Amino acid sequence: MNVEERAKLYPVVLSEYDPAWPEWYAEEKEKLIRLIGGENIVRITHIGSTSVPGLAAKPTVDILLEIAEGADIEKLADTLPDDEYICLRQQTVPTNDRVLFLKGYTGSGFAEKVFHIHVRNPGDWDEMYFRDYLTGHPEVADAYAALKRDLKEKYEFDRDGYTNAKNGFIKDITKRARDIPERMDDFFAARIDIYEYKMLRDAEGVAEGYIELAKHIPPGTQTLLDLGCGTGLELEEIFRLFPDLDVTGVDLTRPMLDKLAEKYHSKNISLICASYLGYNFGEKQYDCAISFETMHHWAHETKIKLYKNIRRALKNGGRYIECDYMVEKQSDEDYWFSESRRVRALQDIPDGELYHLDTPCTVDNQIRLLLKAGFAQASIAWRRGATVIIVAEAQSEGID
């Protein structure tokens, strides 16, 4: 079949929104899990125009299938029946897809249900930003639908031309969506499925940091305060060394805490869903306090206040251990704080509202802030790339 014949057999078709599309997605998702195995899948997501309620679209359900970095693509392809799925290799797919599976393309045209299954490694993909922006901005979705209707008339038998003609609109909206900061709890709730995968693989030193942090918990520690505990990745090594430890975990995101509770259901853990910035930890309650990759979002003044509260919560001679993203130069820190102020002003975000905006400090500034908060001493204990562990000792007696 030549290009012209394929174009006539599979033209650009545009339909009004069909509420059955999410059902198609749900059915195909379950089938993919059965065929591939849930252990090989990091996340499955409905993307594309059929995922936006009310939006006119080609009646093709796009599915993002994220698999682990080392997954065997050939083995995966073999699990999907040849008589149902057409496999396009990366060389022929001008996208981020490692493999694209087509389903519903028959010798006589489109089947009743058509799917594009985009196989990728886990990531923060543009398609999800675009989908969520259109969902939250109906007027932009209407403009996109109007554009597609116009392009359909021009490119009915040129699918590549139709796709390319939409790219400018999609890129503009995606950039706009990416520039909008997310509320802290929304940011992590949206990434719960890939959070652990990304933390363990993406940032230099993070995977090693989980193990290294546990080494600095003092022998004999019985009570631990874990700030921004997330899904509790840091607790795996800690519980290996201190199996009977009594842990209090504080985190803003309920789905994270639910996952932590499921993982460590047999351990002595009390979980608090709240912002640790304003929470009262009590006085002299804990032998040790920790935080992992969570403090690089706050201003100096906010950190000093928090560090004072942590110090008050520690018993005499207690220890605070912070593993976090830190920068080397003051100019780097200045840039991130300036960028945070710019974005907050641009988006009219009130002071005190918790948004996911990075403001990493230098190691020297982190130590100064801890000392200013009243810790008797603080020093760098370990570093791998931008991942740094600082250990701070509370005063041996008394608090102010």
Wavefront OBJ file of the C-alpha trace (Angstrom):
o trace
v 0.000 0.000 0.000
v 1.496 3.341 -1.035
v 1.258 6.627 0.875
v -1.759 7.817 -1.115
v -3.676 4.604 -0.520
v -2.904 4.681 3.209
v -4.062 8.290 3.415
v -7.425 7.434 1.893
v -7.843 4.328 4.048
v -6.940 6.161 7.274
v -8.055 9.795 6.840
v -8.220 12.431 9.541
v -11.568 11.895 11.260
v -12.871 14.394 13.810
v -15.727 13.539 16.171
v -17.563 15.398 18.873
v -16.625 14.300 22.379
v -17.813 10.805 23.251
v -18.200 10.010 26.995
v -17.385 6.390 26.100
v -13.724 7.287 25.399
v -12.641 7.146 29.059
v -14.324 3.731 29.232
v -12.335 2.561 26.199
v -9.195 3.705 27.968
v -10.081 1.910 31.211
v -10.781 -1.351 29.362
v -7.568 -1.186 27.351
v -5.567 -0.290 30.474
v -6.756 -3.440 32.222
v -5.939 -5.507 29.153
v -2.408 -4.085 28.955
v -1.819 -4.865 32.624
v -2.929 -8.456 32.051
v -0.770 -8.869 28.949
v 2.375 -7.097 30.130
v 2.157 -7.640 33.871
v 1.748 -4.900 36.453
v 5.294 -5.496 37.719
v 6.665 -4.200 34.391
v 4.557 -1.018 34.393
v 5.405 2.142 36.310
v 2.320 4.116 35.233
v -0.469 4.093 32.642
v -2.151 7.381 31.708
v -4.904 8.538 29.340
v -3.501 11.385 27.214
v -4.471 13.137 23.981
v -7.684 14.909 23.048
v -9.946 12.011 24.031
v -8.781 12.518 27.643
v -10.161 16.088 27.769
v -13.883 16.155 28.654
v -15.988 17.895 25.994
v -13.193 18.233 23.424
v -13.742 17.252 19.780
v -11.101 14.727 18.773
v -9.988 12.043 16.409
v -11.703 8.966 17.927
v -8.314 7.495 18.799
v -7.500 6.879 22.448
v -3.882 7.744 23.238
v -2.362 5.838 26.159
v 0.963 6.622 27.786
v 2.544 3.399 29.044
v 5.589 4.090 31.225
v 7.924 1.182 31.869
v 11.110 0.854 33.895
v 14.386 2.063 32.392
v 15.849 -1.407 31.909
v 12.696 -3.108 30.656
v 13.167 -5.429 27.675
v 11.301 -3.767 24.798
v 11.508 -6.830 22.585
v 10.046 -9.038 25.294
v 7.304 -6.470 25.892
v 6.472 -6.365 22.177
v 6.230 -10.149 22.103
v 3.538 -10.117 24.807
v 1.122 -8.138 22.615
v -0.618 -10.235 19.926
v 0.504 -9.432 16.369
v -3.029 -9.751 15.070
v -4.187 -6.876 17.313
v -1.194 -4.557 17.739
v 1.091 -3.011 15.146
v 4.514 -2.234 16.613
v 6.417 0.814 15.312
v 10.041 0.980 16.446
v 11.689 4.154 17.704
v 13.507 4.725 14.419
v 10.181 5.298 12.665
v 8.493 7.287 15.460
v 9.496 10.984 15.628
v 8.561 11.312 19.336
v 9.849 10.347 22.765
v 8.292 6.895 22.365
v 10.607 3.908 22.644
v 7.874 1.966 20.861
v 4.457 2.961 19.547
v 1.732 0.325 19.326
v -1.221 0.926 17.016
v -4.462 -0.941 17.558
v -7.614 -0.750 15.423
v -5.947 -0.298 12.015
v -7.468 -2.947 9.754
v -7.062 -3.744 6.087
v -10.406 -2.102 5.396
v -9.913 1.037 7.502
v -10.390 1.932 11.164
v -11.947 -0.522 13.605
v -14.674 0.629 15.984
v -12.072 1.332 18.682
v -8.653 2.731 17.827
v -5.697 3.121 20.198
v -2.185 4.567 20.115
v -0.051 3.161 22.951
v 3.057 5.264 23.581
v 5.726 3.268 25.433
v 8.231 5.437 27.309
v 10.367 5.530 30.403
v 8.849 7.453 33.342
v 8.962 11.227 33.035
v 7.235 14.577 33.375
v 5.713 14.436 29.904
v 4.376 17.453 27.981
v 1.194 15.636 26.989
v -0.018 15.590 30.587
v 0.593 19.312 31.035
v -1.303 20.019 27.804
v -4.198 17.728 28.793
v -4.539 19.251 32.259
v -4.381 22.813 30.945
v -7.165 22.202 28.413
v -9.241 20.471 31.087
v -8.905 23.458 33.386
v -9.366 26.094 30.663
v -12.465 25.281 28.554
v -12.025 28.417 26.470
v -8.591 27.201 25.325
v -10.023 23.747 24.628
v -12.698 25.407 22.458
v -9.999 27.297 20.535
v -8.103 24.048 20.005
v -11.249 22.328 18.739
v -11.866 25.169 16.267
v -8.286 24.917 15.018
v -8.641 21.168 14.518
v -11.859 21.575 12.577
v -10.172 24.063 10.229
v -7.144 21.825 9.777
v -9.254 18.759 9.169
v -10.735 20.393 6.063
v -7.252 21.133 4.739
v -5.440 17.930 5.767
v -8.129 15.253 5.688
v -5.884 12.901 3.732
v -2.568 14.049 5.194
v -2.290 12.897 8.815
v 1.311 14.088 9.180
v 0.411 17.509 7.806
v -2.537 17.719 10.214
v -0.329 16.811 13.184
v 2.462 19.210 12.195
v 0.016 22.092 11.708
v -1.168 21.715 15.338
v 2.330 21.740 16.808
v 2.644 25.490 17.253
v -0.571 25.720 19.280
v 0.360 22.681 21.366
v 3.864 23.962 22.142
v 2.570 27.394 23.169
v -0.057 25.954 25.520
v 2.339 23.371 26.928
v 4.908 26.061 27.735
v 2.190 28.119 29.391
v 1.110 25.087 31.414
v 4.655 24.230 32.463
v 5.252 27.808 33.623
v 2.376 27.583 36.092
v 3.659 26.386 39.479
v 1.709 23.677 41.255
v 0.533 23.672 44.828
v 2.869 21.503 46.862
v 0.329 18.809 47.744
v -1.055 18.712 44.176
v 2.433 18.347 42.732
v 3.197 15.190 44.701
v -0.300 13.709 44.511
v -0.128 13.923 40.700
v 3.169 12.010 40.673
v 2.469 9.380 43.305
v 2.801 6.518 40.772
v 6.283 7.517 39.599
v 7.582 9.330 42.705
v 9.749 6.507 44.051
v 11.057 5.564 40.608
v 12.119 9.146 39.899
v 13.659 9.731 43.327
v 15.790 6.611 43.119
v 17.017 7.175 39.563
v 16.954 10.804 38.502
v 19.054 12.862 40.924
v 22.694 12.116 41.549
v 23.334 10.900 45.069
v 19.709 10.475 46.149
v 19.628 6.657 46.139
v 22.908 6.536 48.080
v 21.653 9.316 50.353
v 18.824 7.160 51.683
v 21.362 4.623 52.915
v 23.913 7.178 54.104
v 21.404 9.150 56.165
v 20.557 6.100 58.282
v 24.220 5.739 59.273
v 24.114 9.091 61.077
v 21.203 8.253 63.373
v 22.748 7.929 66.846
v 22.914 4.456 68.431
v 20.185 3.966 70.983
v 17.707 6.215 69.187
v 14.159 5.208 70.104
v 12.026 8.081 68.787
v 12.354 9.696 65.357
v 10.613 12.679 63.733
v 10.519 12.423 59.921
v 9.630 15.718 58.210
v 8.216 15.551 54.680
v 8.303 11.772 54.935
v 6.556 11.175 51.581
v 6.275 7.461 50.872
v 8.997 6.655 53.394
v 11.846 5.697 51.077
v 14.346 6.803 53.740
v 12.739 4.534 56.337
v 13.689 1.273 54.632
v 17.343 1.481 55.668
v 16.479 3.139 58.982
v 14.166 0.289 59.978
v 16.825 -2.212 58.950
v 19.171 -0.651 61.503
v 16.493 0.272 64.077
v 13.649 -2.264 63.650
v 11.795 -1.198 66.817
v 12.045 2.553 66.217
v 9.011 4.705 67.044
v 8.528 7.080 64.082
v 6.349 10.167 63.694
v 5.991 11.142 60.029
v 4.658 14.498 58.846
v 3.704 15.171 55.236
v 1.326 17.446 53.352
v 0.147 14.876 50.801
v -2.365 12.251 51.902
v -1.713 9.759 49.032
v 1.966 9.720 50.017
v 1.112 8.907 53.618
v -1.330 6.209 52.544
v 1.412 4.527 50.540
v 3.835 4.797 53.458
v 1.292 3.306 55.866
v 0.685 0.367 53.539
v 4.405 -0.264 53.119
v 5.262 -0.178 56.834
v 1.987 -1.396 58.342
v 3.794 -3.566 60.904
v 6.036 -0.776 62.213
v 5.525 1.744 65.017
v 4.545 4.771 62.941
v 2.292 7.723 63.670
v 1.416 9.729 60.555
v 0.331 13.366 60.486
v -1.106 14.916 57.307
v -0.145 18.569 57.693
v 2.417 21.149 56.710
v 5.396 20.734 58.995
v 6.063 24.470 58.666
v 3.294 25.365 61.085
v 2.964 22.167 63.079
v 3.726 22.016 66.813
v 6.072 19.070 67.366
v 6.105 19.566 71.139
v 9.198 19.887 73.309
v 11.871 17.279 74.003
v 9.867 14.515 72.323
v 12.405 12.946 69.971
v 15.915 11.523 70.055
v 16.447 12.370 66.401
v 14.770 14.287 63.555
v 15.366 13.883 59.829
v 14.315 15.408 56.528
v 15.065 14.162 53.022
v 14.873 16.316 49.854
v 12.165 18.594 51.222
v 13.815 21.711 52.658
v 14.926 23.242 49.359
v 11.591 25.027 48.855
v 11.684 27.536 51.711
v 13.050 31.026 52.367
v 15.777 31.600 54.968
v 13.400 33.098 57.530
v 10.977 30.193 57.124
v 13.777 27.690 57.627
v 15.096 29.393 60.771
v 11.643 29.287 62.346
v 11.231 25.627 61.369
v 14.701 24.697 62.622
v 13.916 26.300 65.977
v 10.791 24.156 66.228
v 12.786 21.044 65.337
v 15.398 21.883 67.967
v 12.721 22.364 70.616
v 11.213 18.996 69.695
v 14.536 17.222 70.254
v 15.567 15.846 73.607
v 18.727 17.213 75.208
v 21.638 16.216 73.005
v 19.319 15.187 70.155
v 20.346 15.255 66.512
v 18.814 16.643 63.324
v 19.920 15.153 59.991
v 19.090 16.862 56.729
v 19.717 15.308 53.322
v 18.862 17.752 50.581
v 19.553 19.403 47.268
v 22.103 22.186 47.757
v 24.033 24.397 45.354
v 27.712 25.273 45.316
v 27.788 28.992 44.572
v 25.987 31.963 46.079
v 25.120 33.105 42.557
v 23.234 29.826 42.031
v 21.252 30.335 45.230
v 20.515 33.945 44.282
v 19.183 32.831 40.905
v 16.749 30.289 42.377
v 15.394 32.693 44.983
v 15.017 35.427 42.361
v 13.198 33.019 40.042
v 10.840 31.992 42.829
v 9.992 35.657 43.548
v 9.445 36.291 39.833
v 7.058 33.353 39.412
v 5.131 34.191 42.580
v 4.680 37.779 41.435
v 3.712 36.714 37.901
v 1.127 34.219 39.169
v 0.011 36.462 42.042
v 0.727 33.751 44.631
v 0.196 35.081 48.171
v 2.990 34.835 50.721
v 2.654 31.691 52.776
v 0.961 29.656 50.035
v 2.915 26.427 49.543
v 3.912 25.914 45.915
v 6.487 23.620 44.392
v 9.227 26.152 43.654
v 12.865 25.241 44.196
v 14.999 27.563 46.336
v 18.130 25.542 47.206
v 20.760 27.116 49.449
v 24.514 26.733 49.557
v 25.931 24.352 52.142
v 27.485 27.269 54.048
v 24.148 29.067 54.250
v 22.355 25.906 55.375
v 24.840 25.518 58.217
v 24.516 29.194 59.170
v 20.727 28.904 59.302
v 20.912 25.890 61.609
v 23.355 27.623 63.924
v 21.205 30.758 63.909
v 18.253 28.584 64.953
v 20.184 27.547 68.052
v 21.803 24.240 67.162
v 25.066 23.855 69.028
v 26.917 22.697 65.947
v 26.228 21.748 62.334
v 28.528 20.328 59.692
v 28.515 18.583 56.348
v 28.673 14.809 56.781
v 28.419 13.540 53.201
v 28.024 14.779 49.642
v 27.365 13.261 46.213
v 26.815 15.839 43.495
v 24.130 18.268 44.677
v 22.846 15.827 47.311
v 24.266 16.792 50.711
v 23.845 15.523 54.265
v 24.231 17.984 57.142
v 24.199 16.816 60.751
v 23.190 19.302 63.469
v 23.454 18.707 67.206
v 21.007 20.211 69.665
v 22.315 21.813 72.845
v 23.005 19.345 75.614
v 20.675 21.134 77.997
v 17.961 23.773 77.929
v 16.083 25.470 75.138
v 15.269 29.108 74.559
l 1 2 3 4 5 6 7 8 9 10 11 12 13 14 15 16 17 18 19 20 21 22 23 24 25 26 27 28 29 30 31 32 33 34 35 36 37 38 39 40 41 42 43 44 45 46 47 48 49 50 51 52 53 54 55 56 57 58 59 60 61 62 63 64 65 66 67 68 69 70 71 72 73 74 75 76 77 78 79 80 81 82 83 84 85 86 87 88 89 90 91 92 93 94 95 96 97 98 99 100 101 102 103 104 105 106 107 108 109 110 111 112 113 114 115 116 117 118 119 120 121 122 123 124 125 126 127 128 129 130 131 132 133 134 135 136 137 138 139 140 141 142 143 144 145 146 147 148 149 150 151 152 153 154 155 156 157 158 159 160 161 162 163 164 165 166 167 168 169 170 171 172 173 174 175 176 177 178 179 180 181 182 183 184 185 186 187 188 189 190 191 192 193 194 195 196 197 198 199 200 201 202 203 204 205 206 207 208 209 210 211 212 213 214 215 216 217 218 219 220 221 222 223 224 225 226 227 228 229 230 231 232 233 234 235 236 237 238 239 240 241 242 243 244 245 246 247 248 249 250 251 252 253 254 255 256 257 258 259 260 261 262 263 264 265 266 267 268 269 270 271 272 273 274 275 276 277 278 279 280 281 282 283 284 285 286 287 288 289 290 291 292 293 294 295 296 297 298 299 300 301 302 303 304 305 306 307 308 309 310 311 312 313 314 315 316 317 318 319 320 321 322 323 324 325 326 327 328 329 330 331 332 333 334 335 336 337 338 339 340 341 342 343 344 345 346 347 348 349 350 351 352 353 354 355 356 357 358 359 360 361 362 363 364 365 366 367 368 369 370 371 372 373 374 375 376 377 378 379 380 381 382 383 384 385 386 387 388 389 390 391 392 393 394 395 396 397 398 399 400
